[in-house]
Structures are given as C-alpha cells and as structure tokens.
C-alpha cells in the first residue's frame, strides 16, 4: 500500500486540525496523590518524546500526563513483574533536529522502548530508532510513522481510518453533501481535501471544499457559499479557536449544517460550545468520557488519583489518552514477555508479536502485530456531542469489512 508520501502530509494536516498546555514529569505524582511504592533493584527504563512546548502546545503541552499517570499507577501497584518503571521524558519543542537528538539521548540513557510518544517530529527520528531496533510503543497514532514503519506499534487507529469514520458518521446522520474548510496557512492542509474527496466518493456523498485563514476577520463568505450550494454537513480543518469562529460565522448567516469532526480535534471549549451541539465524530479509541468501558474507567481513575483535578481541565483530551494507551500497551507487552529489569528491546519486540487481539480493556480495537509489517487497525469508535458533553454512540468499535479495506487501499494508492 503506497502510503508514505500521502500519509506524512495528511497526518501533519490532521495535527493542524487538532490545534496541536506544561510537559509531564518522570513519574512523580502531584501533592495529594497516592504514595508511590519504593523498590529495591534496577528499573525497567523507558522513554517518551513529546512536542509539549511546540507551536502546537495548546493541545500537546499536557500530553505526557497520560503516560506519567500510568507509570505512577504501575509503580504504586508493585511495578511490572516486580520491577519498577522509570520514565524519561524528552521535549523536542517541535524541532525535528532536536527530536532526533532526544531519541539518541533516550537510547544512550538506557531506554528499551519509546512509549506513549506525543511528538510531531517523529519522521526525523524514525530511521534512527529503526536502525537501533528500539520499538515505539503506542502514542499519537495519527502520526504517519505508525502507518509506514514496522517499528512503530500503534495503540489506536490512525488518522486515515478516523477520517473515513467521520465521513461514514456524516452519511449515517443523513448528510448528502459535505463541505470541508481547510487551513490556508500550510500546503499540508490541502491533503485534507484529497482524502476528503476520496472517501466521500467511496461512500457516495457529494463534496466541496475551500481554504480558510486564521487571520480572516470572519468567515461569512465561505459559510454563505456553502449554504447556497446546499452543503448539509461541515468539517472544519483548522485549530480549535478558528473552528469555533467559523461555526459562529455560519450560525450568524443562518447556516447550521450537521457538524462533523474527529475526537482528536476536540477540546473542552469546543465540546461545550452550543454551536457544536449534535456534532457527529469518529475516534481512534473509545471516547475518553465513556466510563462504561473498563479501560477508560481505569484511565480516568488513575488521572483522578495521580493528577487530581486534571479531568476538569482542557488538557484532559484525546491526546493525553493516546499517551496513556501507550503505557497500557507496554504493560500488556510486559505481561506477554515477562519483562524485568534485565530485559532488552528485543524482548519488547517479542512481547509485541505475542499479542493477539489486545483491546486494553476495551479502550481500543483489537491489536495484533506481525513482524516486519506496519500495523493498520481497521476500526474506529463512534461519538457525538450531546448536551455539552462528549458521548459514545456505542461502546464497540466499527470495523471495516475486507472489501471496504481493499477499496480504501486502492484509493490511497491513487493519492500517492
């Protein structure tokens, strides 16, 4: 499947859509959190890389809170197979050169895996970790590396599948013509246009698009154009503040189409904005608000225990959940491979290949990894904004049929 060229650009566009608050620590809980257990003996050393202080800090600054809470919970519970976990956090600030340096430092400092990463510079250090045979275990699965590299092991669905899911949800909601407004600031946003056209054609929905800029004083013109053209579903591919401004402009012009989104792109303000009531969306994982899912309930309980109050902040979002899910995937690997302080990256790989249909307590679609092959989880989760809250439409993921996946593969190959 020819994905490398397309996916690298398209996923970057996805991060712009997300609107990609300070970085997490190395596993020490805040004041008032449960006391972490003390251990004798060496730890299992892992690392993570974030772009916490990058220009996407509005979403990524708090992204390591997930993996940090996981480390605290594991160590409070006796470690992994009796060994404590030591987490080394590196912030690449969104700089590719610094990202590569951070990856090198993690290897030199003894990390046997990079876990729950939330970096946007991963393409810059992909080749290095592949050469060093250091597995990247979960994290921001919307990054292109999780689609193109056999050494990046996703703990959730990728942006390709999420985008397909969003279009599918729009169709289920009765949308017949979807309009996409995508950012004009960077060429990568134009890739949203290409993938949108491909998936709407596959699903039989009419499509149109236009560029929008953050500097615009209002968005009356594109809203009126879409209104006049009969658009009844709207996907806004920009950062969260622009997304809200666009919706407000459209409402002022009596244009209130069905809103369509990805869980990754939501923040607390958007969810609570009345203009987004009824938004349909797809998620890479179970909705992070759905405590009926055991894996999500565990995540929220850990956050409350080790970072009290965090669940009520804007930082508690899908990005922090990506970080947590990487930790949970590593925990499953540790169980499968019997990891301890003497284990190596080779043992981590063995544990990853031993997993069959792992769901992390129902939080993700079944994960199975094959040696030498990039993973492509072919399922997404359904969500909706209702009453100012993010709600799950159903707890089970929606998975593509083999024929749908084959058709998607062909469409993406045509895109480059």
C-alpha positions as CSV (number, residue, x, y, z in Angstrom):
1,X,0.0,0.0,0.0
2,X,1.6,3.3,-1.2
3,X,1.0,5.4,1.9
4,X,4.3,7.1,2.8
5,X,4.1,10.2,0.7
6,X,0.4,10.8,1.2
7,X,0.2,9.9,4.9
8,X,3.1,12.1,6.0
9,X,1.5,15.2,4.6
10,X,-2.1,14.2,5.5
11,X,-1.3,13.4,9.1
12,X,0.6,16.7,9.5
13,X,-2.6,18.3,8.3
14,X,-4.5,16.3,10.9
15,X,-2.3,17.8,13.6
16,X,-3.2,21.3,12.4
17,X,-6.8,20.4,12.6
18,X,-6.3,19.2,16.2
19,X,-4.9,22.6,17.2
20,X,-1.9,20.8,18.1
21,X,-0.9,23.1,27.6
22,X,3.4,22.1,30.7
23,X,5.0,18.8,29.9
24,X,4.6,15.8,32.2
25,X,7.3,14.8,34.7
26,X,9.1,11.5,35.1
27,X,6.5,9.7,37.1
28,X,6.3,11.6,40.4
29,X,2.7,12.3,41.4
30,X,1.5,15.7,42.5
31,X,0.8,16.7,46.0
32,X,-2.1,14.8,47.4
33,X,-1.6,11.8,45.1
34,X,-1.2,8.3,46.5
35,X,2.3,7.4,47.7
36,X,4.4,5.6,45.1
37,X,5.8,2.3,46.2
38,X,9.6,2.0,46.8
39,X,11.6,-0.8,45.2
40,X,14.9,-2.5,45.6
41,X,16.7,-3.3,42.4
42,X,17.1,-1.8,38.9
43,X,14.1,-0.4,37.0
44,X,12.7,-1.1,33.5
45,X,13.8,2.1,31.7
46,X,11.5,3.6,29.0
47,X,11.3,6.9,27.4
48,X,8.8,9.2,25.7
49,X,9.2,12.2,23.4
50,X,6.6,15.0,23.3
51,X,6.3,18.2,21.4
52,X,5.0,19.8,24.5
53,X,6.5,23.3,24.0
54,X,6.0,23.4,20.3
55,X,3.7,25.8,18.4
56,X,1.0,23.1,19.0
57,X,1.3,23.5,22.8
58,X,-2.3,24.4,23.1
59,X,-3.1,20.7,22.8
60,X,0.3,19.0,23.4
61,X,1.6,20.7,26.5
62,X,-0.2,18.4,28.9
63,X,0.1,15.3,26.6
64,X,2.5,13.4,28.8
65,X,0.1,13.4,31.8
66,X,-1.3,10.2,30.5
67,X,1.9,8.2,30.4
68,X,3.1,9.8,33.7
69,X,-0.1,8.7,35.5
70,X,0.3,5.2,34.1
71,X,3.8,5.0,35.5
72,X,2.6,6.2,38.9
73,X,-0.2,3.6,38.9
74,X,2.1,0.8,37.9
75,X,4.7,1.6,40.5
76,X,2.1,2.1,43.2
77,X,0.8,-1.4,42.3
78,X,4.2,-3.2,42.6
79,X,5.7,-2.5,39.2
80,X,5.9,-4.7,36.1
81,X,6.6,-8.3,37.2
82,X,8.1,-6.8,40.4
83,X,10.3,-4.3,38.7
84,X,9.7,-0.5,38.9
85,X,9.3,1.5,35.8
86,X,11.5,4.6,35.2
87,X,10.2,7.1,32.6
88,X,12.5,9.6,30.9
89,X,10.6,12.4,29.3
90,X,12.1,14.5,26.4
91,X,10.5,17.6,24.9
92,X,11.6,18.2,21.3
93,X,9.7,21.6,21.1
94,X,8.5,20.6,17.6
95,X,12.0,20.9,16.2
96,X,13.0,17.9,14.0
97,X,16.7,18.2,14.8
98,X,16.0,18.3,18.5
99,X,13.6,15.4,18.1
100,X,16.4,13.3,16.7
101,X,18.8,14.4,19.5
102,X,16.1,13.4,22.1
103,X,15.8,10.0,20.5
104,X,19.5,9.5,20.7
105,X,19.6,10.6,24.3
106,X,16.9,8.1,25.3
107,X,18.9,5.3,23.7
108,X,22.1,6.4,25.4
109,X,20.3,6.6,28.7
110,X,19.1,3.0,28.5
111,X,15.5,3.2,27.3
112,X,14.4,-0.1,25.9
113,X,11.4,1.4,24.2
114,X,9.8,4.8,23.4
115,X,6.3,4.6,24.9
116,X,3.3,6.8,24.5
117,X,5.0,9.4,22.4
118,X,3.2,12.6,21.5
119,X,5.9,14.1,19.2
120,X,5.2,15.7,15.9
121,X,8.9,15.3,14.8
122,X,8.9,11.5,14.7
123,X,9.6,11.4,11.0
124,X,13.0,13.0,11.8
125,X,14.0,10.1,14.2
126,X,12.1,7.3,12.6
127,X,15.2,5.9,10.7
128,X,17.4,6.2,13.8
129,X,15.1,4.1,16.0
130,X,14.6,1.6,13.2
131,X,18.4,1.2,12.9
132,X,18.8,0.9,16.6
133,X,15.9,-1.5,16.8
134,X,14.1,0.5,19.5
135,X,10.4,-0.1,19.3
136,X,8.0,2.8,19.6
137,X,5.1,1.5,21.6
138,X,1.8,3.5,21.2
139,X,1.1,7.1,21.5
140,X,0.0,9.7,18.9
141,X,-1.2,7.2,16.3
142,X,-2.3,9.9,13.9
143,X,1.4,10.4,13.1
144,X,2.4,9.0,9.7
145,X,5.1,6.8,11.2
146,X,2.5,4.5,12.7
147,X,1.3,3.8,9.2
148,X,4.6,3.4,7.4
149,X,7.0,1.9,9.9
150,X,7.1,-1.7,11.2
151,X,8.9,-0.4,14.3
152,X,6.1,1.9,15.3
153,X,3.3,0.0,17.1
154,X,0.0,1.9,17.3
155,X,-2.2,1.8,20.4
156,X,-5.1,3.2,18.5
157,X,-6.4,3.8,15.0
158,X,-4.6,6.1,12.6
159,X,-5.9,9.4,11.1
160,X,-6.7,7.7,7.8
161,X,-9.3,5.4,9.4
162,X,-10.6,8.2,11.7
163,X,-11.2,10.4,8.6
164,X,-13.1,7.6,6.9
165,X,-15.1,7.1,10.1
166,X,-16.0,10.8,10.2
167,X,-17.3,10.7,6.7
168,X,-19.2,7.5,7.4
169,X,-20.8,9.1,10.5
170,X,-21.8,12.1,8.4
171,X,-23.5,9.7,6.0
172,X,-25.3,7.9,8.8
173,X,-26.5,11.3,10.1
174,X,-28.1,11.9,6.7
175,X,-25.5,14.2,5.2
176,X,-25.7,14.3,1.4
177,X,-23.2,17.0,0.6
178,X,-20.3,17.6,2.9
179,X,-18.2,20.8,2.8
180,X,-14.7,21.0,4.1
181,X,-13.0,24.2,5.1
182,X,-9.3,23.6,5.4
183,X,-6.4,25.8,6.6
184,X,-4.7,28.1,4.1
185,X,-1.5,28.6,6.2
186,X,0.3,25.4,5.1
187,X,0.2,23.2,2.0
188,X,-0.2,20.1,4.1
189,X,-3.8,21.1,4.8
190,X,-4.6,20.6,1.2
191,X,-4.1,16.9,1.7
192,X,-7.3,17.0,3.8
193,X,-9.0,18.0,0.5
194,X,-7.6,15.0,-1.3
195,X,-8.6,12.4,1.3
196,X,-12.0,14.0,1.8
197,X,-12.7,13.7,-1.9
198,X,-11.6,10.1,-2.0
199,X,-13.7,8.9,0.9
200,X,-16.8,10.8,0.0
201,X,-16.6,9.3,-3.4
202,X,-16.3,5.9,-1.9
203,X,-19.3,6.4,0.3
204,X,-21.5,8.2,-2.2
205,X,-21.6,11.7,-0.7
206,X,-21.3,15.0,-2.7
207,X,-18.2,17.0,-1.8
208,X,-16.8,20.5,-2.0
209,X,-14.1,22.5,-0.2
210,X,-12.4,25.8,0.3
211,X,-9.4,27.3,2.1
212,X,-9.7,29.5,5.2
213,X,-7.2,31.5,7.0
214,X,-6.8,32.2,10.8
215,X,-6.3,35.9,10.0
216,X,-9.7,36.3,8.5
217,X,-11.9,38.7,10.5
218,X,-14.9,36.5,9.8
219,X,-16.0,33.6,7.7
220,X,-19.2,34.9,6.3
221,X,-18.2,34.4,2.6
222,X,-17.4,30.6,2.8
223,X,-20.4,30.0,5.0
224,X,-22.7,31.7,2.6
225,X,-21.2,29.9,-0.4
226,X,-21.6,26.5,1.3
227,X,-25.2,27.5,2.3
228,X,-26.1,28.5,-1.3
229,X,-24.5,25.3,-2.7
230,X,-26.7,23.1,-0.5
231,X,-24.0,21.8,1.9
232,X,-25.6,20.0,4.8
233,X,-22.5,18.7,6.5
234,X,-19.5,20.7,7.6
235,X,-16.0,19.6,8.6
236,X,-13.7,22.5,9.7
237,X,-10.0,21.5,9.3
238,X,-8.2,24.1,11.4
239,X,-7.2,24.8,15.0
240,X,-9.9,24.8,17.7
241,X,-10.1,28.6,18.0
242,X,-10.7,29.0,14.3
243,X,-13.1,26.1,14.3
244,X,-15.3,27.9,16.8
245,X,-15.1,31.2,14.9
246,X,-16.2,29.6,11.7
247,X,-19.1,27.9,13.4
248,X,-20.2,31.3,14.9
249,X,-20.0,33.0,11.5
250,X,-22.1,30.3,9.9
251,X,-24.7,30.5,12.6
252,X,-24.9,34.3,12.2
253,X,-25.7,33.6,8.5
254,X,-28.5,31.1,9.3
255,X,-26.3,28.3,8.1
256,X,-26.3,25.4,10.6
257,X,-25.3,22.2,8.9
258,X,-24.5,18.9,10.6
259,X,-21.1,19.4,12.2
260,X,-18.6,16.6,11.6
261,X,-15.3,16.1,13.5
262,X,-12.6,13.8,14.9
263,X,-12.3,13.1,18.6
264,X,-8.6,14.2,18.3
265,X,-9.7,17.7,17.3
266,X,-12.0,18.4,20.2
267,X,-11.2,20.4,23.3
268,X,-13.3,21.3,26.3
269,X,-14.4,24.7,24.9
270,X,-15.5,23.2,21.6
271,X,-17.5,20.5,23.3
272,X,-19.3,23.0,25.4
273,X,-19.9,25.4,22.6
274,X,-23.7,25.4,21.7
275,X,-22.8,25.7,18.0
276,X,-21.4,22.2,18.1
277,X,-24.4,20.5,19.7
278,X,-25.1,17.3,17.8
279,X,-21.7,17.0,16.2
280,X,-21.0,13.5,15.0
281,X,-17.5,12.2,15.1
282,X,-15.1,9.3,15.0
283,X,-12.4,8.4,17.5
284,X,-9.2,6.4,17.3
285,X,-10.1,5.0,20.7
286,X,-13.2,4.7,22.9
287,X,-14.5,8.1,23.9
288,X,-12.4,9.3,26.9
289,X,-15.6,10.2,28.7
290,X,-17.1,6.7,28.4
291,X,-16.6,5.1,31.8
292,X,-18.7,2.1,30.9
293,X,-15.5,0.9,29.1
294,X,-13.2,-0.7,31.7
295,X,-10.1,0.7,30.1
296,X,-11.5,4.2,30.0
297,X,-12.7,3.9,33.6
298,X,-9.2,2.9,34.7
299,X,-7.7,5.8,32.8
300,X,-9.9,8.3,34.5
301,X,-9.5,6.8,38.0
302,X,-5.7,7.0,37.6
303,X,-5.9,10.6,36.5
304,X,-8.0,11.5,39.5
305,X,-5.6,9.6,41.8
306,X,-2.3,10.9,40.5
307,X,-3.3,14.2,39.0
308,X,-6.3,15.4,40.9
309,X,-8.5,17.9,39.0
310,X,-6.9,17.2,35.7
311,X,-10.0,15.6,34.2
312,X,-11.8,19.0,34.6
313,X,-9.1,20.9,32.5
314,X,-8.7,21.5,28.8
315,X,-5.6,19.2,28.9
316,X,-7.8,16.2,29.6
317,X,-8.4,15.3,26.0
318,X,-7.8,12.5,23.4
319,X,-4.1,13.4,23.2
320,X,-3.5,12.6,26.8
321,X,-5.4,9.4,26.3
322,X,-3.0,8.5,23.4
323,X,-0.2,8.8,25.9
324,X,-1.9,6.6,28.5
325,X,-2.7,4.0,25.9
326,X,0.9,3.6,25.0
327,X,1.7,2.8,28.6
328,X,-1.1,0.3,28.8
329,X,0.1,-1.4,25.6
330,X,3.6,-1.6,27.1
331,X,2.0,-3.2,30.2
332,X,0.4,-5.8,28.0
333,X,3.8,-6.4,26.4
334,X,5.5,-6.8,29.8
335,X,2.9,-9.4,30.8
336,X,3.3,-11.3,27.5
337,X,7.1,-11.3,27.5
338,X,7.7,-11.4,31.3
339,X,9.7,-8.2,31.1
340,X,12.0,-7.3,34.0
341,X,15.0,-5.0,34.7
342,X,17.3,-7.3,32.6
343,X,15.0,-7.2,29.5
344,X,16.1,-5.6,26.2
345,X,14.4,-4.0,23.3
346,X,14.5,-7.4,21.6
347,X,12.3,-8.8,24.4
348,X,9.8,-5.9,23.9
349,X,9.5,-6.8,20.2
350,X,8.9,-10.4,21.2
351,X,6.1,-9.3,23.6
352,X,4.5,-7.2,20.9
353,X,4.4,-10.0,18.4
354,X,2.9,-12.3,21.1
355,X,-0.2,-10.0,21.5
356,X,-3.3,-11.3,19.7
357,X,-6.4,-9.1,19.7
358,X,-5.4,-6.9,22.6
359,X,-8.0,-4.3,23.4
360,X,-6.6,-2.6,26.5
361,X,-9.8,-3.2,28.5
362,X,-12.0,-2.3,25.5
363,X,-10.4,1.1,25.0
364,X,-9.0,0.3,21.6
365,X,-10.0,-2.0,18.7
366,X,-8.2,-5.4,18.7
367,X,-4.5,-5.1,18.2
368,X,-2.3,-7.7,16.6
369,X,1.2,-7.1,15.3
370,X,3.1,-9.1,12.6
371,X,6.9,-8.9,12.4
372,X,8.2,-6.7,9.6
373,X,4.7,-5.3,8.7
374,X,3.3,-1.9,9.7
375,X,0.0,-2.3,11.6
376,X,-3.2,-0.8,10.3
377,X,-6.0,-1.1,12.9
378,X,-9.1,-1.0,10.7
379,X,-11.7,0.2,13.3
380,X,-12.9,3.4,14.7
381,X,-15.2,4.5,17.6
382,X,-18.4,6.5,17.2
383,X,-19.2,9.6,19.3
384,X,-21.4,12.6,19.4
385,X,-21.6,15.9,21.3
386,X,-24.8,16.0,23.3
387,X,-25.9,18.4,26.0
388,X,-22.4,20.0,26.0
389,X,-20.8,16.6,26.7
390,X,-18.8,14.1,24.6
391,X,-20.9,10.9,24.5
392,X,-20.2,7.5,23.0
393,X,-22.8,6.3,20.4
394,X,-21.8,2.8,21.1
395,X,-19.0,1.1,23.1
396,X,-17.9,-1.4,20.4
397,X,-15.8,-0.2,17.5
398,X,-16.9,-0.1,13.9
399,X,-14.6,-2.2,11.8
400,X,-14.1,-2.1,8.1
401,X,-15.2,-5.2,6.1
402,X,-12.4,-6.7,3.9
403,X,-13.9,-5.3,0.8
404,X,-14.0,-1.8,2.3
405,X,-10.4,-2.0,3.4
406,X,-9.4,-3.2,-0.1
407,X,-11.2,-0.3,-1.7
408,X,-9.6,2.1,0.8
409,X,-6.2,0.7,0.0
410,X,-6.7,1.3,-3.7
411,X,-7.9,4.9,-3.2
412,X,-4.9,5.7,-1.0
413,X,-2.6,4.2,-3.6
414,X,-4.0,6.5,-6.2
415,X,-3.4,9.5,-3.9
416,X,0.3,8.8,-3.9
